[in-house]
């Protein structure tokens, strides 16, 4: 929890709004008057941001696992 909180805090303090990562940008989006408190917008933005990553991992699953285990096998 501390790593995620520190990631949010450091990103929100050191970067300007154009260079925010996903979590501070969603927090800034929820703070607007039009979308304040509407968490379905936040859930949909998180799903739309992470779904392509899951698809890539699912597609290259065999190559990722073989690459991770290639250095661990002796002989």
N, C-alpha and C positions, 0 to 999 in steps of 0.2 A: 504494500500500500504506500509506503514511503517513497519508493522509486517512482510510482505513477504520480504521486502528489508533487514530488520534486520536479518531475518532468513537466508537469503543468505549470508550476510556479516559475521555474527558470525560463521556460518558453514564453510565458505571458509577460515576464518582466523584461527580458533581454531583446526580444524580437518585436518589430513593428507589426501592424495588423496585416500587411501584405505577406509576411513570411511566417505566419502562425502555422503550427502543425494542426492536426485534426481536432484534438481535444479542446484547446483554447479557442479555435475558430467556432466550434459548436457551442461552446459556452458564450461567446460573444453573440452568436446568432440567437440564442435563447434569451439573451438580455435585451433584445430589441422590443419595441412597443408592439409591433405587429405579431410577433411570435412568442411573446413572453409566457412561459409556463406551458406551452404546447410541446409536450415531450415526444409526441409522435413524429414531429419534424426532426428531432434529434435522433430518434431511433432509425428513421428512414435514411438519414444522412450517414449514420454509422454503417448501416447495412450496405448502402450503395458504395461506400468507400472500402469496405472489407470484402465484399463479395468477389471482386476480380482477383484479389490475392488468394482467396480460397480456391477459386477455379484454376489458377496457375499452379498452386501446390498440388491440387488433385490431378491435374494433367501430367505434371512432371514428378509424380510420387515415386515411381520406380527408379528414376535417375537420381533423385535426392537420397533415397535410402541406400542405393548402391554406392553413392559417393560418400555417404557418412560411414558405411561399414567397410569401405575398401582399405582404409588404413588400420583397422582394428583386427584384421584377420592375419594370423601368423602362418607362415608356411607356404 
